[in-house]
């Protein structure tokens, strides 16, 4: 943003400086617009204040911190949800939880928002007391709670950047990977390769693994050359999305346990069903055959494509 100060008298210069500061603050807000919901129904306690405090503190940590050096307008902030279900409270201030992280990005020339990430993390263990400061250091492990929050902030931003520019999110995946490395020695679940194929370690490993680079390129093709042009060029957009599915088929055949392929389909299943249910018979059948091979667990959902 550029500003032109026309007058050189002291009062006008002072006013212009104040205007510059005001505009700068308002022109470059933080990157995330994340809604945090904490469900504590499973916890038998009469004091619910700590859970309300969590919602506020986690939201402030995600939404009021600057995660990039890029300029964001307020309307450009990345919409996301962090839905936490507290499963256990083993002791006062200690919690075990399941968290669903979702993010979405707008589609050009429409009011539609496409889900980019829909990921379930069942390995949240953390300590929290009311009004405690949430400290985070990118270069060292401070706490499991802030490490997990910062990890997903970077994953959400990285995926959003990948959807707008080919491999645009690399820096943020590297930052997330650094968080994983720092947290490994904590002995908390979710940070190592041996526990599960669907955890924080493997998600960022896939995002940075050169064998999986086509999946990240597919994010760009699917969104920018598919959804974003659908209003103006529906046939071309649909073909590009079909090509994306063919590429994902190749990736899955080479990497059948890939969490990145699973995560993509967890986010896109309903959207793909809607797209190809309105397609011609040839594209319907081709999309259906691709999807039941890539993601056989959702065969019943994909059957809606060819039943319409």
Buried (B, 14 or more C-beta within 10 A) or exposed (E): EEEEEEEEEEEEEEEBEEEEEEEEEEEBBBBBBBBBBBBBEEBEEEEEEBBEBBBEBBBEBBBEBEBBEEEBEEEBBBBBBBBBBBBEBEEEEEBBBBBBBBBBBBBEEEEEEBBBBBBEBBBBBBEBEEEEEBEBEEEEBBBBBBBBBBBBBBBBBBBBBBBBEBBBBBBBBBBBBBBBEBBBEBEBBBBBEEBBEBBBBBBBBBBBBEEBBBBBBBBBBBBBBBBBBBEEBEEEBBBBBBBBBEBBBEBBEEBEEBBBBBBBBBBBBEBBBEBBBEBEEEBBBBBBBBBBEBBEEBEEBBBBBBEE
